[in-house]
Amino acid sequence: MFRRFWRRSEGQSFAEFSISLPVLLFLIAGIFEFSRLGGTQLLVNYGAREGARAASLGVSDSAIIEQIKQATILLDDSKLVVYISPEITRKSDEDVTVTVQYPVYIDLPIINKITGTPKWVSGSLTMRVK
């Protein structure tokens, strides 16, 4: 009677699946979170590039920030942090640096403990004023 019990494998695949399913779901969620982090990094870099391009043309700081907001339209404008150096007066043949920062909140609890939340994504670019 016990030999027949040990040889039956009807529930084995279900048990293996129930053990491996949480691991697979965690991996998929991790891939999603880190791709969201990478996408935000691309948008922040693009915003810094567009802001530096506008600053190199000699426009005002408010116009630079507006250009950055238009370039990062998928991000929340209220969380964007923009640094422009030098701030007020920019002379011809002088370098201007635009730095854009944005917080990304990671939703997976274990990754939260490892990386900390929020994870700040930053992009910076320097161009010469024309």
C-alpha positions in Angstrom: 0.0 0.0 0.0 2.8 2.5 0.8 4.7 1.6 -2.3 1.8 2.6 -4.4 1.5 5.9 -2.5 5.2 6.8 -3.0 5.1 6.0 -6.7 2.1 8.2 -7.5 3.2 11.7 -8.7 -0.2 13.3 -9.4 0.4 16.2 -7.0 4.1 16.6 -7.6 3.8 19.1 -10.4 1.3 21.2 -8.4 3.6 21.3 -5.4 6.6 22.3 -7.6 4.5 25.0 -9.2 3.3 26.4 -5.9 6.9 26.6 -4.7 8.3 28.3 -7.8 5.3 30.6 -8.5 6.2 33.2 -5.8 9.8 33.3 -7.0 8.8 33.9 -10.6 6.3 36.6 -9.7 8.9 38.4 -7.6 11.4 38.3 -10.5 8.8 39.7 -12.9 7.9 42.4 -10.4 11.6 43.2 -10.0 12.1 43.5 -13.7 9.1 45.8 -13.9 10.4 48.1 -11.1 13.9 48.3 -12.5 12.7 49.0 -16.0 10.5 51.8 -14.5 13.7 53.2 -12.8 15.6 53.0 -16.1 12.8 54.7 -18.0 12.7 57.5 -15.5 16.5 57.9 -15.9 16.1 58.3 -19.6 13.4 61.0 -19.2 15.5 62.9 -16.6 18.5 62.8 -18.9 16.4 64.0 -21.8 15.0 66.8 -19.7 18.5 67.9 -18.6 19.6 67.9 -22.3 16.6 70.0 -23.4 17.1 72.4 -20.5 20.8 72.8 -21.3 20.0 73.4 -24.9 17.5 76.1 -24.0 20.0 77.7 -21.5 22.7 77.8 -24.2 20.4 79.9 -26.3 20.2 82.5 -23.5 16.6 82.2 -22.4 15.4 82.9 -18.8 15.4 80.4 -16.0 11.6 80.1 -16.0 11.7 79.3 -19.8 14.4 76.6 -19.1 12.3 75.0 -16.4 9.2 75.1 -18.7 11.3 73.4 -21.4 12.4 70.7 -18.9 8.7 70.1 -17.9 7.7 69.7 -21.5 10.5 67.2 -22.1 9.6 65.2 -19.0 5.8 65.2 -19.6 5.4 61.7 -18.2 6.8 62.7 -14.8 5.1 64.6 -12.0 6.2 68.2 -12.3 5.8 68.9 -8.6 8.5 66.4 -7.8 11.1 67.6 -10.3 14.1 69.3 -8.8 16.0 71.6 -11.3 19.4 73.3 -10.6 20.8 75.8 -13.1 24.3 77.0 -12.7 25.1 80.0 -13.1 21.6 81.0 -12.0 20.9 84.6 -13.1 23.4 86.0 -15.5 24.9 84.0 -18.3 27.5 85.5 -20.6 28.5 84.4 -24.1 31.1 81.7 -24.2 30.4 80.7 -20.6 29.4 77.2 -19.6 25.9 76.6 -18.2 25.0 73.4 -16.3 21.5 72.1 -15.9 20.8 69.3 -13.4 17.5 67.6 -13.1 16.6 65.2 -10.2 13.5 63.1 -9.7 12.5 60.6 -6.9 11.4 57.1 -7.9 9.5 55.1 -5.2 10.1 51.4 -5.5 7.1 49.4 -4.5 8.6 46.0 -3.7 9.2 45.6 0.0 12.5 43.6 -0.1 14.0 45.8 -2.8 12.9 48.8 -0.7 15.0 47.6 2.2 18.1 47.1 0.0 18.0 50.2 -2.1 16.1 52.6 0.1 13.2 54.7 -1.0 12.9 57.1 -2.7 15.7 56.4 -5.2 16.8 59.7 -6.7 17.5 59.7 -10.4 19.7 62.5 -11.6 20.7 63.9 -15.0 23.2 66.7 -15.6 24.5 68.4 -18.8 26.8 71.3 -19.5 26.7 73.4 -22.7 28.3 76.6 -23.7 26.2 79.8 -24.0 26.1 81.2 -27.6 
